[in-house]
Amino acid sequence: MPLFFNPFEAAAHRLAIVPPMFDYFGALGLHAVVAAARIGVFDALRRRPSTGVELAAALGLDPRAADALLRALAGLGYLRAGGGRYRLTRTARLWLTTDSPTSLVAGLEFWERTACVIWPRLEKAVRDGSPVTPFYALLESDPELSRSFQAWTAAVAGRQAPATARAIPVPRGARRVLDVGGGHGLFSVELLRRHPGLRATVIDLPRALEAAAEHPRLTLRAGSFLDDDLGDGYDVVMLFNIVHGLTDEEAAQLFRRVAAALNPGGTIVVGDQFSDSVMPGRASRTLLRLLDLNYLVAVGGRVRALREVAGLLRAAGFRGVRHRRPFGSPATELAVARTPSRPSPRRA
């Protein structure tokens, strides 16, 4: 939530003068945002700043309850109150209105389900180290959850894809790209826009591809990248937000299969979060650690250090591992490496 302590509030919490209630109230804030989005509060205020009474009449709400919700949203930093009317803040306009190109509204159900259904089983996951449910299998069996998850990832990727595509070193004369687990296909589409000579294939589970982007040089292939043949003859292979959901053994095997699918001198691009990255402050570090915990409880995964990913890449035969942090893509960093230009000679 875009809510910040002033110096007096920060001191009160640091000195434990007040109880640590904001973790609890943060969960309440999630429900306030989800309810407001479903009711249409953010869309209505985008069209016209309104009083609580006006908004209640327009949306068919109880006036007193609507005013209580609006005051809470203003306190959380999603609305501004002035002259008796409520207006959207930049945060709400950018992320929580349905006509915004970066809208997260369709993905809110995914996080609501994560917080209310998956995370209450965190204790079990911590005790035995296993995820509470096979998450990707759950997505395939639950169309609404899959739709919401894909909408969330697409909204975040849409914001990051242009900067990320600029940071990907495409080999000279490259023709074919494989996007492993690419779902929405937005990273591929942005790369195709920058490189007219490329064609791309996205391989992912059927439900993940249902809302994939369209492009005349983009092919969608339904399948499991862990089990199905990847093909060969690729110049670039991208794996975005895949490795954190794999065990070391699965990641090592996938990297070996990617190496075999690439042409000599081909490029692998691993986009993910890295636990050893330099972060701007405690809040950012804590968010990354909570994300690590989320991967544990949801898929049995984890946020790896860049050096761990680099070690897995080298063991699979890749060379020249480099780290790139695209400006404008704060949630995804890149580990980039290449296959040898020529196959290594066999030893007698």
C-alpha positions as CSV (number, residue, x, y, z in Angstrom):
1,M,0.0,0.0,0.0
2,P,1.3,3.5,-0.7
3,L,1.2,4.4,3.0
4,F,4.3,5.8,4.8
5,F,5.0,6.6,8.5
6,N,5.8,10.2,9.4
7,P,8.9,10.5,11.8
8,F,6.7,10.4,15.0
9,E,4.8,7.3,13.8
10,A,8.1,5.6,12.8
11,A,9.6,6.3,16.2
12,A,6.6,4.9,18.0
13,H,6.8,1.7,16.1
14,R,10.6,1.4,16.3
15,L,10.4,1.9,20.1
16,A,7.5,-0.5,20.4
17,I,5.3,2.1,22.0
18,V,2.5,0.9,19.9
19,P,1.8,-2.8,18.9
20,P,2.9,-4.0,15.5
21,M,-0.6,-3.9,14.0
22,F,0.2,-2.8,10.4
23,D,0.9,-6.4,9.2
24,Y,-2.6,-7.2,10.3
25,F,-4.1,-4.1,8.9
26,G,-2.2,-4.6,5.7
27,A,-4.3,-7.7,5.1
28,L,-7.4,-5.6,5.7
29,G,-6.1,-3.1,3.2
30,L,-5.9,-5.8,0.6
31,H,-9.6,-6.6,1.0
32,A,-10.5,-2.9,0.9
33,V,-8.7,-2.5,-2.5
34,V,-10.2,-5.7,-3.9
35,A,-13.7,-4.7,-2.8
36,A,-13.3,-1.2,-4.2
37,A,-12.1,-2.6,-7.6
38,R,-14.9,-5.1,-7.9
39,I,-17.6,-2.5,-6.9
40,G,-16.2,-0.1,-9.5
41,V,-15.0,2.7,-7.2
42,F,-11.7,3.4,-9.0
43,D,-13.3,3.4,-12.5
44,A,-16.1,5.7,-11.3
45,L,-13.7,8.2,-9.7
46,R,-11.5,8.1,-12.9
47,R,-14.5,9.4,-14.8
48,R,-15.4,12.0,-12.2
49,P,-14.3,13.0,-8.7
50,S,-17.3,12.5,-6.4
51,T,-18.5,12.9,-2.8
52,G,-19.3,9.7,-0.9
53,V,-23.0,10.3,-1.4
54,E,-22.7,10.8,-5.1
55,L,-20.6,7.7,-5.5
56,A,-23.0,5.6,-3.4
57,A,-25.9,6.8,-5.6
58,A,-24.0,6.1,-8.8
59,L,-22.9,2.6,-7.8
60,G,-25.9,1.6,-5.7
61,L,-24.1,1.4,-2.4
62,D,-25.0,2.1,1.2
63,P,-23.9,5.7,1.8
64,R,-22.4,5.3,5.2
65,A,-20.5,2.1,4.2
66,A,-19.3,3.8,1.0
67,D,-18.0,6.7,2.9
68,A,-16.2,4.4,5.3
69,L,-14.5,2.6,2.4
70,L,-13.5,5.8,0.7
71,R,-12.0,7.2,3.9
72,A,-10.0,4.0,4.4
73,L,-8.8,4.1,0.7
74,A,-7.7,7.7,1.2
75,G,-5.8,6.8,4.3
76,L,-4.1,4.0,2.4
77,G,-2.9,6.4,-0.3
78,Y,-5.2,5.3,-3.2
79,L,-7.5,8.4,-3.0
80,R,-7.2,12.1,-2.2
81,A,-9.9,13.9,-0.4
82,G,-10.5,17.6,-1.0
83,G,-13.4,20.0,-1.2
84,G,-15.7,17.1,0.0
85,R,-14.8,15.0,-3.1
86,Y,-12.5,12.0,-3.6
87,R,-10.0,11.8,-6.5
88,L,-7.7,9.0,-7.6
89,T,-4.0,9.2,-6.8
90,R,-1.5,8.3,-9.5
91,T,-1.1,4.8,-8.0
92,A,-4.8,4.1,-8.3
93,R,-5.1,5.6,-11.7
94,L,-2.1,3.6,-13.0
95,W,-2.8,0.2,-11.5
96,L,-6.4,0.0,-10.4
97,T,-8.6,1.3,-13.2
98,T,-9.7,-1.2,-15.8
99,D,-8.9,1.0,-18.8
100,S,-5.2,1.6,-17.8
101,P,-2.7,-0.4,-19.9
102,T,-1.0,-1.5,-16.6
103,S,-4.2,-2.4,-14.8
104,L,-3.9,-5.0,-12.1
105,V,-7.6,-5.3,-11.5
106,A,-8.1,-8.6,-13.3
107,G,-5.2,-10.1,-11.3
108,L,-6.5,-9.1,-7.8
109,E,-8.4,-12.4,-7.4
110,F,-5.1,-14.3,-7.7
111,W,-3.5,-12.3,-4.8
112,E,-6.7,-12.5,-2.8
113,R,-6.7,-16.3,-3.2
114,T,-3.0,-16.5,-2.4
115,A,-3.4,-14.5,0.8
116,C,-6.7,-16.1,2.0
117,V,-6.3,-19.7,0.8
118,I,-2.7,-20.6,0.2
119,W,-0.8,-18.5,2.9
120,P,-2.9,-19.7,5.8
121,R,-1.1,-23.1,5.2
122,L,2.3,-21.5,5.6
123,E,2.9,-23.3,8.8
124,K,2.6,-26.7,7.1
125,A,5.0,-25.6,4.3
126,V,7.6,-24.4,6.9
127,R,7.3,-27.6,8.9
128,D,7.8,-30.0,6.0
129,G,9.3,-27.8,3.3
130,S,6.8,-28.7,0.6
131,P,4.2,-26.5,-1.1
132,V,0.7,-26.6,0.2
133,T,-0.7,-27.4,-3.3
134,P,0.7,-28.1,-6.7
135,F,0.2,-24.5,-7.9
136,Y,0.6,-24.9,-11.7
137,A,-1.6,-28.0,-11.7
138,L,-4.2,-25.9,-9.7
139,L,-4.0,-23.2,-12.4
140,E,-4.8,-25.7,-15.1
141,S,-7.8,-27.1,-13.2
142,D,-9.2,-23.7,-12.2
143,P,-10.0,-21.4,-15.2
144,E,-10.8,-18.3,-13.1
145,L,-7.6,-18.5,-11.0
146,S,-5.6,-19.1,-14.1
147,R,-7.2,-16.1,-15.8
148,S,-6.4,-13.9,-12.8
149,F,-2.8,-15.1,-12.4
150,Q,-2.1,-14.6,-16.1
151,A,-3.7,-11.1,-16.0
152,W,-1.5,-10.2,-13.1
153,T,1.7,-11.4,-14.7
154,A,0.8,-9.8,-18.0
155,A,0.2,-6.4,-16.4
156,V,3.6,-6.5,-14.7
157,A,5.3,-7.8,-17.8
158,G,3.7,-5.1,-19.9
159,R,5.3,-2.5,-17.8
160,Q,8.7,-4.2,-17.9
161,A,9.0,-5.7,-21.3
162,P,10.3,-2.7,-23.3
163,A,13.2,-2.1,-20.9
164,T,13.9,-5.8,-20.7
165,A,13.9,-6.3,-24.5
166,R,16.5,-3.5,-24.9
167,A,18.8,-5.3,-22.5
168,I,18.7,-8.7,-24.3
169,P,21.8,-9.2,-26.5
170,V,20.4,-10.8,-29.7
171,P,23.2,-12.5,-31.7
172,R,24.0,-11.1,-35.1
173,G,21.9,-12.9,-37.8
174,A,19.5,-14.4,-35.2
175,R,16.3,-15.8,-36.6
176,R,14.5,-17.9,-33.9
177,V,13.5,-17.3,-30.3
178,L,12.0,-19.7,-27.8
179,D,10.1,-18.3,-24.9
180,V,10.0,-21.0,-22.2
181,G,6.9,-20.7,-20.0
182,G,6.2,-17.4,-21.6
183,G,2.4,-17.5,-21.1
184,H,1.2,-14.0,-22.1
185,G,4.0,-13.7,-24.7
186,L,4.7,-10.0,-24.0
187,F,8.4,-10.3,-23.7
188,S,8.5,-12.1,-27.0
189,V,6.3,-9.5,-28.7
190,E,8.5,-6.7,-27.5
191,L,11.6,-8.5,-28.8
192,L,10.0,-9.1,-32.1
193,R,9.2,-5.4,-32.4
194,R,12.8,-4.5,-31.9
195,H,14.1,-7.2,-34.2
196,P,12.1,-7.5,-37.5
197,G,14.2,-10.6,-38.6
198,L,13.1,-12.7,-35.6
199,R,10.4,-15.3,-35.2
200,A,9.4,-16.5,-31.7
201,T,7.7,-19.5,-30.2
202,V,6.1,-19.5,-26.7
203,I,5.8,-22.9,-25.0
204,D,3.5,-23.1,-22.0
205,L,0.5,-25.0,-20.5
206,P,-2.8,-24.6,-22.4
207,R,-4.6,-22.3,-19.9
208,A,-1.5,-20.0,-19.7
209,L,-1.8,-19.4,-23.5
210,E,-5.5,-18.6,-23.5
211,A,-4.9,-14.8,-23.3
212,A,-1.5,-14.7,-25.0
213,A,-0.7,-11.6,-27.1
214,E,-0.9,-11.9,-30.8
215,H,1.8,-11.1,-33.4
216,P,2.2,-12.3,-36.9
217,R,5.7,-13.7,-36.1
218,L,4.7,-15.3,-32.8
219,T,3.7,-19.0,-32.5
220,L,2.0,-20.5,-29.5
221,R,2.8,-24.1,-28.5
222,A,0.8,-25.8,-25.8
223,G,3.0,-28.1,-23.7
224,S,5.1,-28.7,-20.6
225,F,8.6,-27.3,-20.9
226,L,9.7,-29.7,-18.2
227,D,8.5,-32.8,-20.1
228,D,8.0,-32.0,-23.8
229,D,10.7,-31.7,-26.5
230,L,11.9,-28.1,-26.9
231,G,13.0,-28.5,-30.4
232,D,16.3,-27.1,-31.7
233,G,17.9,-24.4,-33.9
234,Y,17.1,-21.5,-31.6
235,D,19.3,-18.4,-31.4
236,V,17.8,-17.0,-28.2
237,V,15.9,-18.8,-25.4
238,M,14.2,-16.8,-22.7
239,L,13.1,-18.1,-19.3
240,F,11.3,-15.4,-17.4
241,N,10.0,-16.1,-13.8
242,I,10.5,-19.8,-14.3
243,V,13.6,-20.8,-12.3
244,H,12.2,-19.7,-8.9
245,G,9.6,-22.4,-9.2
246,L,12.0,-25.2,-9.9
247,T,14.2,-27.4,-7.8
248,D,17.9,-27.4,-8.4
249,E,17.6,-30.7,-10.2
250,E,14.8,-29.4,-12.4
251,A,16.6,-26.2,-13.2
252,A,19.8,-28.0,-14.1
253,Q,18.0,-30.4,-16.4
254,L,16.1,-27.6,-18.1
255,F,19.3,-25.6,-18.6
256,R,20.9,-28.7,-20.3
257,R,17.9,-29.1,-22.6
258,V,18.0,-25.4,-23.4
259,A,21.7,-25.7,-24.3
260,A,20.9,-28.5,-26.6
261,A,18.1,-26.5,-28.2
262,L,20.3,-23.5,-28.9
263,N,22.6,-23.0,-31.9
264,P,26.3,-22.6,-31.2
265,G,26.8,-19.1,-29.9
266,G,23.2,-18.9,-28.9
267,T,22.0,-16.8,-26.0
268,I,20.0,-17.9,-22.9
269,V,18.3,-15.2,-20.9
270,V,17.1,-16.0,-17.4
271,G,14.8,-13.3,-16.0
272,D,14.0,-13.5,-12.3
273,Q,14.7,-12.0,-8.9
274,F,18.1,-12.7,-7.3
275,S,18.6,-12.8,-3.5
276,D,22.1,-11.3,-3.7
277,S,21.1,-8.2,-5.6
278,V,21.8,-4.7,-4.2
279,M,18.5,-3.4,-2.9
280,P,17.7,0.3,-2.2
281,G,16.6,-0.3,1.4
282,R,15.0,-2.4,4.1
283,A,11.5,-2.3,2.6
284,S,12.7,-3.6,-0.8
285,R,14.8,-6.4,0.9
286,T,11.8,-7.4,3.0
287,L,9.5,-7.6,-0.1
288,L,12.0,-9.9,-1.8
289,R,12.1,-12.1,1.3
290,L,8.3,-12.3,1.5
291,L,8.4,-13.2,-2.2
292,D,10.8,-15.9,-1.4
293,L,8.5,-17.2,1.3
294,N,5.6,-17.0,-1.2
295,Y,7.4,-19.2,-3.7
296,L,8.0,-21.7,-0.9
297,V,4.4,-21.9,0.2
298,A,2.9,-21.7,-3.4
299,V,5.3,-23.9,-5.5
300,G,8.0,-25.2,-3.2
301,G,10.5,-22.8,-4.9
302,R,12.8,-20.0,-3.8
303,V,14.6,-16.9,-4.8
304,R,18.1,-17.9,-5.8
305,A,21.3,-15.9,-5.7
306,L,22.7,-14.8,-9.0
307,R,25.8,-16.8,-8.2
308,E,23.7,-20.0,-7.8
309,V,22.0,-19.4,-11.2
310,A,25.3,-18.7,-12.8
311,G,26.7,-22.0,-11.3
312,L,23.8,-23.9,-12.8
313,L,24.3,-22.3,-16.2
314,R,28.0,-23.1,-16.2
315,A,27.3,-26.7,-15.2
316,A,25.0,-26.9,-18.2
317,G,27.7,-25.8,-20.6
318,F,27.0,-22.1,-20.8
319,R,29.8,-19.5,-20.8
320,G,30.3,-15.8,-20.1
321,V,27.5,-15.4,-17.6
322,R,26.6,-11.7,-17.2
323,H,24.2,-9.8,-14.9
324,R,21.9,-7.2,-16.3
325,R,19.5,-5.0,-14.4
326,P,17.3,-3.2,-17.0
327,F,16.4,0.4,-16.1
328,G,12.6,0.5,-15.9
329,S,12.2,-3.2,-14.9
330,P,12.7,-3.2,-11.1
331,A,11.1,-6.6,-10.5
332,T,13.1,-8.6,-12.9
333,E,16.9,-8.9,-13.4
334,L,18.7,-10.9,-16.1
335,A,21.3,-13.6,-16.1
336,V,22.6,-13.8,-19.7
337,A,25.0,-16.5,-21.0
338,R,25.9,-18.1,-24.3
339,T,26.6,-21.6,-25.6
340,P,30.1,-22.1,-27.0
341,S,30.5,-21.0,-30.6
342,R,31.7,-24.5,-31.6
343,P,30.9,-27.8,-29.8
344,S,33.6,-28.8,-27.4
345,P,36.0,-31.4,-28.8
346,R,35.4,-34.9,-27.4
347,R,38.2,-36.3,-25.3
348,A,39.7,-39.5,-26.4
